[in-house]
Amino acid sequence: MRVEQEQLIAFLLDGGLAKKEQLDAAQKEAASAGKKIDEVLIEQKIVTEEELIKLKAYILGIPFVNLEKEVIPLEVLSIVPEPIARKYSVVAFRKDGSNLEVAMTDPEDIQTIEFVRKKANLTILPRLTDSKSIAAVLKQYQKSLEEEFSDLLAPRDIAVEEKEAGELASLEGKFISAPKDEDAGGEKVEELAKAAEDLPVIKIVDSLLRHAITQSASDIHIEPAEKEVIVRYRIDGILHDAMTLPKKLQQGIAARIKVLSSLRLDEHRLPQDGRFKLETTEFKISFRISIIPVYDGEKIVMRLLREEGHTTSLEGLGIHSGSLERVMRAIQRPSGMFLVTGPTGSGKTTTLYTAMEILNTAEVNISTVEDPIEYRMPRVNQTQVKPQIGLTFAAGLRALLRQDPNIVMVGEIRDTETATLAVNAALTGHLVLSTLHTNSAAGALPRLIDMGVESFLIASTVNAILAQRLVRKLCPEKEKYNLTKEQIKNLGEIFKLDDIIKIMKREKIIAPDATWETIDFFKAKPSKETPSGYKGRVGMYEVLEVSERVRDLILKKEPFPEIERVAREEGMVTMVEDGFIKAAQGYTSIEEILRVAKE
């Protein structure tokens, strides 16, 4: 099943789908880039993917099927395993006796068809489809949590459990546990270890992790209550109820997660931290585990860290225009400090990692001290803080400075000793990247002073301070609207609207004659795929660059509102102003800005 390039070009011309000069140019581009002409035609939007596949189906005499609204029986769908379906874009959708209809996007993928034929022991009838259909079918692999857990919690016979135990054996190899600490012995530990290996418990924990990954959750909360266990996912910064489990499963779930994280099974009185990794052909995710005793048992929070998903650009994070220029100037200096501020979960670490990606070249030695190490980076020497053995941020930083670094990243400046060491490192020719917990960029200055750092040292070392918050991104299917007079009045009671509209005009986001009534804003439009109307997050930023004027104010110990005023005169865009810019561009909604502004 192969469509020759000459055939495809001839049919495109005959069908009026493309012009000869377009096809000639596409051929040259495909040859120089080492791509198929199909890819180039779609990239250049000469034809759509659906048009191309329908044409191939016509040439080969293979039916084209649209599966976007097709509900496929689970017993048919499962003939092709989900990893295979996802990797090779091939799904089974209809079985009639010994015949199995299989939809695919690549008619030349004979190997996958042969694999399905051998596995199913059926006659395979290939059909062509597009990527939208494949994506719709892939969602059907995921049953709802309620359905899945009702199956898991139902009474079970021994034969079924033995069968599922065999099926589950392959999954265990995907988990990579952290190195083990010594557990205290005793009967209690043995009981807990047995509970951790109970088959329903293993499947429940596996399902919780899998669904969290599928829904792009950043955190899993497992919270014991008096009569139940509540499971919640944090998706795009918002916690959502995912499932309520019977109380009797609490101990087994906690034990299972402790086993995976190599934590002490018999410790219920003190907090414990650990991590493990889950690797498949599709993803590689580290789980950072925090367990803390609460009134009704042990609360577990798992942070999901996608090891392959952190690479991005400053522009991709949402830093644009003048703010981007200020950040680039700050991190490209040979020495000094670049600080990122914001509350927990505001994306500070991601911003620092992105900066390090830019700086990570063969000519420099980058060393970090972190708690925890969230992402592994090649060519970067990363040290994990371990306070229990005396390896604090301060001790780690002190040791790193003897490692001949050019760039030092300190995960967080928490105390006077770490702040003093970081400042001294910046004074002695190192570029120091770090984070602080403050509400604004200018607010980092009094925070450093409170930690005992002298004003003249701050003025001499700090290059720039970036403050950030994360807001949810609107889905493409959003609704356009204009503000009413009442809405403008209400917003005016919270924000300085005159200043905001001046900034938007200065940044050429809106027309010079625009008014609040004429600016197009957008709001979320819920859909079946995204009930909230939001998917993903983007940052709101403000960057305070330490200019000569700002440096003089710091030396004079002027209050930080005055420093912020001067920074704004020099072009600094505040987080709220940046939020309204992104709202006018359609990235987020005014409702999101209001939500984050209250935090």
C-alpha positions as CSV (number, residue, x, y, z in Angstrom):
1,M,0.0,0.0,0.0
2,R,2.2,2.8,-1.3
3,V,1.3,6.0,-3.1
4,E,4.2,7.1,-5.3
5,Q,5.1,10.8,-5.3
6,E,4.4,11.1,-9.0
7,Q,0.9,9.6,-8.6
8,L,0.2,12.0,-5.7
9,I,1.3,15.1,-7.6
10,A,-0.8,14.1,-10.7
11,F,-3.9,13.6,-8.7
12,L,-3.4,16.9,-6.7
13,L,-3.2,18.7,-10.1
14,D,-6.1,16.9,-11.6
15,G,-8.3,17.5,-8.6
16,G,-7.4,21.2,-8.5
17,L,-6.1,20.9,-4.9
18,A,-2.7,22.5,-5.7
19,K,-1.0,24.5,-8.4
20,K,2.0,23.3,-10.4
21,E,4.3,26.0,-9.0
22,Q,3.3,25.2,-5.4
23,L,4.0,21.5,-6.0
24,D,7.4,22.3,-7.6
25,A,8.4,24.4,-4.6
26,A,7.2,21.7,-2.2
27,Q,9.2,19.1,-4.0
28,K,12.4,21.2,-3.7
29,E,11.7,21.9,0.0
30,A,11.1,18.2,0.7
31,A,14.3,17.2,-1.0
32,S,16.5,19.8,0.8
33,A,14.9,19.1,4.2
34,G,14.8,15.4,3.9
35,K,11.0,15.2,4.4
36,K,8.2,13.6,2.6
37,I,6.3,15.9,0.2
38,D,3.2,15.1,2.3
39,E,4.7,16.8,5.3
40,V,5.7,19.9,3.3
41,L,2.3,20.2,1.7
42,I,0.5,20.2,5.1
43,E,3.1,22.5,6.8
44,Q,2.7,25.1,4.0
45,K,-1.1,24.7,4.2
46,I,-1.4,23.9,0.5
47,V,-3.7,21.0,1.4
48,T,-5.1,19.8,4.7
49,E,-4.3,16.5,6.3
50,E,-7.8,15.3,5.7
51,E,-7.7,16.2,2.0
52,L,-4.4,14.4,1.6
53,I,-5.5,11.2,3.3
54,K,-8.8,11.1,1.4
55,L,-6.9,11.5,-1.8
56,K,-4.5,8.6,-0.9
57,A,-7.5,6.5,0.1
58,Y,-9.0,7.2,-3.4
59,I,-5.7,6.3,-5.2
60,L,-5.2,3.1,-3.2
61,G,-8.9,2.1,-3.3
62,I,-9.1,2.0,0.5
63,P,-12.1,3.5,2.3
64,F,-11.7,6.6,4.4
65,V,-13.4,6.7,7.8
66,N,-14.1,9.5,10.2
67,L,-14.1,8.2,13.8
68,E,-14.4,11.5,15.7
69,K,-18.0,10.6,16.8
70,E,-17.6,6.8,16.7
71,V,-18.1,4.9,20.0
72,I,-16.0,1.8,19.8
73,P,-16.7,-1.3,22.0
74,L,-14.0,-1.8,24.6
75,E,-13.4,-5.4,23.6
76,V,-12.7,-4.2,20.0
77,L,-10.6,-1.2,21.0
78,S,-8.4,-3.2,23.3
79,I,-7.3,-5.5,20.5
80,V,-4.7,-2.9,19.7
81,P,-2.9,-2.0,22.9
82,E,-3.0,1.7,23.8
83,P,0.8,2.3,23.6
84,I,0.8,0.8,20.1
85,A,-2.2,2.8,19.0
86,R,-0.7,6.1,20.4
87,K,2.7,5.5,19.0
88,Y,1.8,4.3,15.5
89,S,-1.6,6.1,15.0
90,V,-3.5,2.9,14.4
91,V,-6.8,1.8,16.1
92,A,-9.2,-1.1,15.8
93,F,-12.8,0.1,15.5
94,R,-15.0,-2.7,14.1
95,K,-15.1,-6.5,14.3
96,D,-17.3,-8.7,12.1
97,G,-16.7,-12.4,12.5
98,S,-13.0,-13.0,11.6
99,N,-12.6,-9.6,10.0
100,L,-11.2,-6.6,12.0
101,E,-11.4,-3.1,10.5
102,V,-8.3,-1.1,11.5
103,A,-7.9,2.7,10.9
104,M,-4.5,4.3,10.4
105,T,-3.0,7.5,9.1
106,D,0.0,5.9,7.3
107,P,-0.9,3.4,4.5
108,E,2.7,2.4,4.2
109,D,3.0,1.1,7.8
110,I,2.8,-2.6,6.9
111,Q,4.7,-3.7,10.0
112,T,2.1,-2.4,12.4
113,I,-0.7,-4.0,10.4
114,E,1.2,-7.3,10.5
115,F,1.7,-7.0,14.3
116,V,-2.0,-6.5,14.8
117,R,-2.9,-9.4,12.5
118,K,-0.6,-11.8,14.5
119,K,-1.8,-10.5,17.8
120,A,-5.5,-10.7,17.0
121,N,-5.4,-13.7,14.7
122,L,-7.9,-12.0,12.5
123,T,-8.1,-10.9,8.9
124,I,-7.2,-7.2,8.9
125,L,-9.2,-4.7,6.7
126,P,-7.1,-1.5,6.6
127,R,-8.9,1.9,6.5
128,L,-7.5,5.4,6.3
129,T,-8.3,8.2,8.7
130,D,-6.8,11.5,9.9
131,S,-5.1,12.5,13.2
132,K,-8.3,14.1,14.6
133,S,-10.0,10.7,14.4
134,I,-7.1,8.9,16.0
135,A,-7.0,11.5,18.9
136,A,-10.8,11.0,19.5
137,V,-10.4,7.3,19.7
138,L,-7.4,7.4,22.0
139,K,-9.5,9.2,24.5
140,Q,-11.8,6.2,24.6
141,Y,-9.0,4.1,26.1
142,Q,-9.5,6.0,29.3
143,K,-12.5,4.9,31.2
144,S,-13.9,7.3,33.8
145,L,-12.4,7.0,37.3
146,E,-15.8,6.1,38.7
147,E,-16.2,3.2,36.3
148,E,-12.7,2.0,36.7
149,F,-12.7,2.1,40.5
150,S,-16.1,0.5,40.7
151,D,-14.5,-2.4,38.8
152,L,-11.5,-2.4,41.1
153,L,-13.5,-2.3,44.3
154,A,-16.1,-4.9,43.4
155,P,-15.9,-8.3,45.1
156,R,-13.3,-10.5,43.3
157,D,-12.6,-14.2,43.0
158,I,-9.2,-15.8,43.3
159,A,-9.0,-16.8,39.6
160,V,-9.6,-13.3,38.4
161,E,-7.0,-11.9,40.8
162,E,-4.4,-14.4,39.6
163,K,-5.1,-13.6,36.0
164,E,-4.8,-9.8,36.6
165,A,-1.6,-10.4,38.7
166,G,0.0,-11.8,35.6
167,E,-1.2,-8.9,33.4
168,L,0.2,-6.4,36.0
169,A,3.6,-7.9,36.1
170,S,4.8,-5.9,33.1
171,L,3.8,-2.6,34.7
172,E,6.1,-3.1,37.7
173,G,9.2,-2.7,35.5
174,K,8.1,0.9,34.6
175,F,8.5,2.1,38.2
176,I,12.0,3.1,39.3
177,S,12.2,3.6,43.0
178,A,14.7,5.8,44.9
179,P,17.5,4.1,46.9
180,K,16.2,2.5,50.0
181,D,16.9,3.6,53.6
182,E,16.9,1.0,56.2
183,D,13.4,0.2,57.6
184,A,12.9,-0.9,61.2
185,G,12.0,-4.5,61.3
186,G,9.0,-6.2,63.0
187,E,5.7,-7.6,62.5
188,K,4.0,-4.3,61.8
189,V,6.3,-3.6,58.8
190,E,5.5,-7.0,57.4
191,E,1.8,-6.3,57.6
192,L,2.2,-3.0,55.9
193,A,4.4,-4.5,53.2
194,K,1.7,-7.1,52.6
195,A,-0.9,-4.4,52.3
196,A,1.2,-2.5,49.8
197,E,1.4,-5.6,47.6
198,D,-2.4,-6.3,47.7
199,L,-3.5,-6.4,44.1
200,P,-6.5,-4.0,44.2
201,V,-4.3,-1.5,46.0
202,I,-1.6,-1.7,43.3
203,K,-4.2,-1.3,40.6
204,I,-5.8,1.7,42.4
205,V,-2.5,3.5,42.8
206,D,-1.6,2.8,39.2
207,S,-5.0,4.1,38.0
208,L,-4.6,7.3,40.1
209,L,-1.2,8.0,38.6
210,R,-2.3,7.1,35.0
211,H,-5.4,9.3,35.2
212,A,-3.4,12.2,36.6
213,I,-0.9,11.9,33.8
214,T,-3.7,11.7,31.2
215,Q,-5.4,14.9,32.6
216,S,-2.1,16.8,32.8
217,A,-2.3,17.2,36.5
218,S,0.6,18.9,38.3
219,D,-0.2,17.4,41.8
220,I,-2.2,14.5,43.3
221,H,-3.6,15.1,46.8
222,I,-4.7,12.0,48.8
223,E,-6.5,13.3,51.9
224,P,-7.8,11.0,54.7
225,A,-11.1,12.0,56.2
226,E,-13.1,10.5,59.1
227,K,-15.0,8.0,56.9
228,E,-13.3,8.1,53.5
229,V,-10.3,9.0,51.5
230,I,-10.6,12.0,49.1
231,V,-8.4,12.2,46.0
232,R,-7.9,15.5,44.3
233,Y,-5.9,16.6,41.2
234,R,-4.4,20.1,40.6
235,I,-5.0,20.9,37.0
236,D,-3.8,24.3,35.6
237,G,-3.4,25.5,39.2
238,I,-6.9,24.6,40.3
239,L,-7.7,21.7,42.6
240,H,-10.5,19.3,41.4
241,D,-12.2,16.4,43.2
242,A,-11.2,13.2,41.3
243,M,-12.5,10.4,43.5
244,T,-13.7,9.3,46.9
245,L,-12.3,6.0,48.1
246,P,-13.4,3.7,51.1
247,K,-11.5,4.4,54.3
248,K,-10.4,0.8,54.5
249,L,-8.0,1.4,51.6
250,Q,-6.2,4.3,53.3
251,Q,-3.4,2.3,54.9
252,G,-2.8,0.1,51.8
253,I,-2.5,3.1,49.5
254,A,-0.1,4.9,51.8
255,A,2.0,1.8,52.2
256,R,2.1,1.3,48.4
257,I,3.3,4.8,47.8
258,K,5.9,4.4,50.6
259,V,7.2,1.2,49.0
260,L,7.6,3.0,45.6
261,S,9.3,5.9,47.2
262,S,11.5,3.8,49.5
263,L,10.2,5.4,52.6
264,R,9.8,3.9,56.1
265,L,6.6,1.8,56.2
266,D,6.3,2.0,60.0
267,E,6.8,5.8,60.4
268,H,3.4,7.5,60.9
269,R,4.4,10.3,63.3
270,L,6.9,12.3,61.3
271,P,6.7,13.8,57.8
272,Q,8.6,11.9,55.1
273,D,9.7,13.0,51.6
274,G,10.7,10.7,48.7
275,R,10.4,10.3,45.0
276,F,10.1,7.6,42.3
277,K,10.1,7.6,38.5
278,L,7.6,6.2,36.0
279,E,9.0,5.5,32.5
280,T,7.1,4.3,29.4
281,T,7.7,4.7,25.7
282,E,5.4,7.8,25.8
283,F,6.7,9.7,28.8
284,K,9.2,9.9,31.7
285,I,7.8,11.4,34.8
286,S,9.3,11.8,38.3
287,F,6.9,11.8,41.3
288,R,8.0,13.9,44.3
289,I,6.3,12.6,47.4
290,S,5.4,14.4,50.6
291,I,3.7,12.5,53.4
292,I,2.6,14.3,56.6
293,P,0.6,13.0,59.6
294,V,-2.9,14.6,60.0
295,Y,-5.8,14.0,62.4
296,D,-7.3,11.1,60.3
297,G,-4.2,9.5,59.1
298,E,-1.4,10.5,56.6
299,K,-2.0,13.0,53.9
300,I,0.0,12.4,50.7
301,V,0.8,15.0,48.0
302,M,2.6,13.9,44.8
303,R,4.1,16.4,42.5
304,L,4.4,15.3,38.9
305,L,7.6,16.4,37.1
306,R,7.7,15.7,33.4
307,E,11.4,15.2,32.7
308,E,11.0,15.7,29.0
309,G,8.6,18.5,29.2
310,H,10.4,21.4,30.8
311,T,12.4,22.6,27.8
312,T,10.9,25.8,26.5
313,S,11.9,29.4,25.8
314,L,11.4,32.6,27.7
315,E,8.9,33.6,25.0
316,G,7.2,30.3,25.4
317,L,6.7,31.1,29.1
318,G,5.0,34.3,28.2
319,I,7.8,36.8,28.7
320,H,7.7,39.3,25.8
321,S,8.9,42.7,24.6
322,G,10.7,44.9,27.1
323,S,10.5,42.4,29.9
324,L,12.2,39.8,27.7
325,E,15.0,42.3,26.9
326,R,15.5,43.1,30.6
327,V,15.8,39.4,31.5
328,M,18.2,38.6,28.7
329,R,20.5,41.5,29.7
330,A,20.4,40.3,33.3
331,I,21.3,36.7,32.7
332,Q,23.9,37.4,30.0
333,R,26.1,39.5,32.4
334,P,29.2,37.7,33.6
335,S,28.4,38.3,37.3
336,G,25.6,39.6,39.6
337,M,22.3,38.2,40.8
338,F,19.1,37.4,38.9
339,L,16.2,36.8,41.3
340,V,12.8,35.3,40.5
341,T,10.0,35.9,43.1
342,G,6.5,34.7,43.6
343,P,4.4,32.4,45.8
344,T,4.7,28.6,45.9
345,G,3.6,27.0,42.6
346,S,4.0,30.2,40.5
347,G,6.6,28.7,38.1
348,K,9.7,30.2,39.6
349,T,11.8,27.1,39.1
350,T,10.7,26.6,35.5
351,T,11.8,30.1,34.8
352,L,15.2,29.5,36.3
353,Y,15.6,26.2,34.4
354,T,14.7,28.0,31.2
355,A,17.3,30.6,31.9
356,M,19.9,27.9,32.5
357,E,19.0,26.2,29.2
358,I,19.9,29.5,27.5
359,L,23.2,29.8,29.4
360,N,24.2,26.1,29.2
361,T,27.1,26.0,26.8
362,A,30.4,24.2,26.7
363,E,32.2,27.4,27.8
364,V,30.7,27.6,31.3
365,N,30.4,25.5,34.4
366,I,26.9,25.6,35.9
367,S,26.4,24.2,39.4
368,T,23.2,24.2,41.4
369,V,22.0,23.4,44.9
370,E,18.3,22.6,45.0
371,D,15.5,21.2,47.2
372,P,14.4,19.1,45.4
373,I,16.1,18.6,42.0
374,E,13.0,18.9,39.8
375,Y,14.5,18.3,36.4
376,R,17.8,16.7,35.3
377,M,19.8,18.9,33.0
378,P,22.8,17.7,30.9
379,R,26.1,19.4,31.6
380,V,24.8,20.9,34.8
381,N,26.1,19.8,38.2
382,Q,23.1,19.5,40.4
383,T,23.2,19.0,44.2
384,Q,20.3,17.9,46.4
385,V,19.9,19.6,49.7
386,K,19.8,17.2,52.7
387,P,19.3,19.2,55.9
388,Q,19.2,16.0,58.1
389,I,22.9,15.4,57.4
390,G,23.9,19.1,57.4
391,L,23.8,19.7,53.7
392,T,21.7,22.9,53.7
393,F,21.5,25.6,51.0
394,A,24.2,27.5,52.7
395,A,26.5,24.5,53.2
396,G,25.9,23.4,49.6
397,L,26.6,26.9,48.2
398,R,29.8,27.2,50.2
399,A,31.0,23.9,48.7
400,L,29.9,24.8,45.2
401,L,32.0,28.0,45.2
402,R,35.1,25.8,45.5
403,Q,34.1,23.9,42.3
404,D,35.2,26.7,40.0
405,P,31.7,27.6,38.8
406,N,30.8,30.4,36.3
407,I,27.1,30.2,37.1
408,V,25.5,29.2,40.3
409,M,21.8,28.4,40.8
410,V,20.4,28.4,44.4
411,G,17.0,26.9,44.6
412,E,15.8,29.3,47.2
413,I,17.2,32.0,49.5
414,R,15.6,31.2,52.8
415,D,17.9,32.6,55.5
416,T,20.6,35.2,56.2
417,E,23.5,32.8,55.7
418,T,22.4,31.7,52.3
419,A,21.6,35.4,51.3
420,T,25.1,36.5,52.4
421,L,26.8,33.7,50.6
422,A,24.9,34.4,47.4
423,V,25.7,38.1,47.5
424,N,29.4,37.4,48.1
425,A,29.4,34.9,45.2
426,A,27.9,37.6,42.9
427,L,30.6,40.0,44.1
428,T,33.4,37.6,43.3
429,G,32.6,37.2,39.7
430,H,29.8,34.6,39.6
431,L,26.4,34.9,38.0
432,V,23.9,33.8,40.7
433,L,20.3,32.7,39.9
434,S,17.9,32.2,42.8
435,T,14.3,32.6,44.0
436,L,12.6,34.5,46.8
437,H,9.1,34.3,48.2
438,T,7.8,37.9,47.8
439,N,4.7,39.4,46.2
440,S,6.3,41.8,43.8
441,A,9.7,42.4,42.2
442,A,10.4,45.5,44.3
443,G,9.3,43.6,47.4
444,A,12.4,41.5,47.1
445,L,14.6,44.4,48.1
446,P,13.3,44.9,51.7
447,R,13.2,41.1,52.0
448,L,16.9,40.9,51.4
449,I,17.5,43.8,53.8
450,D,15.4,42.0,56.4
451,M,17.8,39.0,56.0
452,G,20.7,41.3,56.9
453,V,22.1,42.1,53.5
454,E,23.5,45.7,53.3
455,S,21.8,48.1,50.9
456,F,25.1,48.9,49.2
457,L,25.7,45.1,48.5
458,I,22.2,44.7,47.0
459,A,22.8,47.7,44.8
460,S,26.2,46.3,43.7
461,T,25.1,42.8,42.9
462,V,21.4,42.5,41.8
463,N,21.0,42.8,38.0
464,A,17.3,42.3,37.8
465,I,14.3,40.9,39.8
466,L,11.5,39.1,38.0
467,A,8.1,38.6,39.8
468,Q,5.5,36.2,38.3
469,R,2.1,34.5,38.7
470,L,0.5,31.8,36.6
471,V,-2.9,32.2,34.9
472,R,-4.9,29.6,33.0
473,K,-4.8,29.8,29.2
474,L,-8.1,30.0,27.2
475,C,-8.8,27.2,24.8
476,P,-9.0,28.1,21.1
477,E,-12.8,27.8,21.2
478,K,-13.2,31.0,23.3
479,E,-15.9,33.7,23.2
480,K,-15.2,37.3,22.2
481,Y,-17.0,40.1,24.0
482,N,-16.7,43.8,25.0
483,L,-16.8,45.2,28.5
484,T,-20.0,46.9,29.7
485,K,-20.0,50.2,31.5
486,E,-20.9,48.5,34.7
487,Q,-18.0,46.0,34.3
488,I,-15.5,48.8,33.6
489,K,-16.7,50.7,36.7
490,N,-16.2,47.6,38.8
491,L,-12.7,47.0,37.4
492,G,-11.8,50.6,38.0
493,E,-12.4,50.1,41.7
494,I,-9.7,47.5,41.8
495,F,-7.2,48.5,39.1
496,K,-5.8,51.7,37.7
497,L,-7.4,51.4,34.3
498,D,-6.0,54.7,32.9
499,D,-2.5,53.4,33.5
500,I,-3.3,50.0,32.1
501,I,-4.8,51.3,28.8
502,K,-1.8,53.6,28.3
503,I,0.6,50.6,28.6
504,M,-1.5,48.6,26.1
505,K,-1.3,51.5,23.6
506,R,2.4,51.9,24.2
507,E,3.0,48.2,23.6
508,K,0.8,48.5,20.5
509,I,-1.5,45.8,21.7
510,I,-4.6,48.0,20.9
511,A,-5.3,50.8,18.5
512,P,-4.2,54.4,19.6
513,D,-7.9,55.5,19.7
514,A,-9.2,52.4,21.6
515,T,-11.3,52.7,24.7
516,W,-12.2,50.1,27.3
517,E,-15.6,49.8,25.6
518,T,-14.0,48.9,22.2
519,I,-11.3,46.5,23.3
520,D,-12.0,42.9,22.4
521,F,-11.6,40.5,25.4
522,F,-12.3,36.8,25.6
523,K,-14.0,34.4,28.0
524,A,-13.9,30.7,28.5
525,K,-16.2,28.5,26.4
526,P,-16.6,25.1,28.1
527,S,-16.6,22.0,25.9
528,K,-16.7,18.3,26.3
529,E,-12.9,18.0,26.1
530,T,-12.2,21.0,28.3
531,P,-15.2,21.5,30.7
532,S,-13.6,24.6,32.2
533,G,-12.7,26.2,28.9
534,Y,-9.1,26.5,29.9
535,K,-6.1,24.3,29.1
536,G,-2.5,25.0,30.2
537,R,-1.1,28.1,31.9
538,V,0.8,31.2,31.0
539,G,2.8,33.6,33.1
540,M,2.1,37.3,34.2
541,Y,5.5,39.0,34.7
542,E,7.1,42.1,35.9
543,V,10.9,42.7,35.6
544,L,12.6,45.3,37.7
545,E,16.0,46.0,36.2
546,V,18.5,47.7,38.6
547,S,19.3,50.8,36.6
548,E,21.5,53.7,37.8
549,R,18.4,55.5,39.2
550,V,17.2,52.4,40.9
551,R,20.6,51.7,42.3
552,D,20.8,55.2,43.8
553,L,17.4,54.7,45.5
554,I,18.5,51.4,47.0
555,L,21.7,53.1,48.4
556,K,19.5,55.8,49.9
557,K,17.3,53.1,51.5
558,E,14.2,54.6,49.8
559,P,10.9,52.7,50.4
560,F,10.2,50.0,47.8
561,P,7.0,51.8,46.4
562,E,9.2,54.7,45.4
563,I,11.6,52.3,43.7
564,E,8.7,50.6,41.9
565,R,7.5,54.1,40.8
566,V,10.8,54.9,39.2
567,A,11.1,51.5,37.6
568,R,7.7,52.1,36.0
569,E,8.9,55.4,34.7
570,E,11.7,53.6,33.1
571,G,9.4,51.2,31.3
572,M,8.6,48.4,33.7
573,V,5.3,46.7,33.0
574,T,3.6,45.4,36.2
575,M,2.1,41.9,36.5
576,V,-1.4,43.2,36.4
577,E,-0.7,45.3,33.3
578,D,1.0,42.3,31.7
579,G,-2.1,40.2,32.6
580,F,-4.4,42.7,30.8
581,I,-2.1,42.7,27.8
582,K,-2.4,38.9,27.6
583,A,-6.2,39.2,28.1
584,A,-6.4,41.6,25.1
585,Q,-4.3,39.2,23.1
586,G,-6.7,36.3,23.8
587,Y,-4.3,34.2,26.0
588,T,-6.4,34.5,29.2
589,S,-9.5,36.1,30.6
590,I,-10.1,39.0,32.9
591,E,-11.7,36.6,35.4
592,E,-8.3,34.8,35.6
593,I,-6.5,38.1,36.3
594,L,-9.0,38.9,39.1
595,R,-8.6,35.4,40.6
596,V,-4.8,35.6,40.7
597,A,-4.8,39.3,41.9
598,K,-6.6,38.1,45.0
599,E,-3.9,35.6,45.9
